[in-house]
Each structure stands twice: as C-alpha cells, then as structure tokens.
C-alpha cells in the first residue's frame, strides 16, 4: 500500500491500529484494531460510530482491548501500556 496516497488522519489511524495490535500481543493488525483506532480518534469516523451507538463502552463489550482505552494517546500516535489488564 502506498502510504503517500492516504490522508494524514488515515495514516494516524493505521499507525494507532498497529500499536494496538502490538500491545495486545497480535502479530497482525486485525479489523477490530482498526475499528478501535477509528473510535478512539477525535474524528468524523468516531462521530459516525457514536451516532450509530458504538460508544467506547459498547465496543469494549464486544471487542475488548487488553489495555485501558483511557491510557491511549491519539495525539502523538502512542499507546501507553500502564493501563494493561
């Protein structure tokens, strides 16, 4: 995939999804990592997901992360492991 064709926001979401995958012990970025990344960002995608009833709590019921979502910094594309379960 040519990352130059993606918007900065899309690149950030993909990077966050990759970080979530690593912290959760996955060797691959799964669709749920990307869904979480989109939901955690302050973006139109997050607003759309929330508008359809997919809040962080609701998402955690069905697709739990093995970290505390509140410890995730989307500003700098990093994820803290301090809130790990």
Secondary structure, DSSP 8 states (H G I E B T S, - for coil): --GGGS-HHHHHHHHHHHHHHHHTT-SS--HHHHHHHHHHSSSHHHHHHHHTT--HHHHHHHS--SS-GGGEETTTTEE-STT--
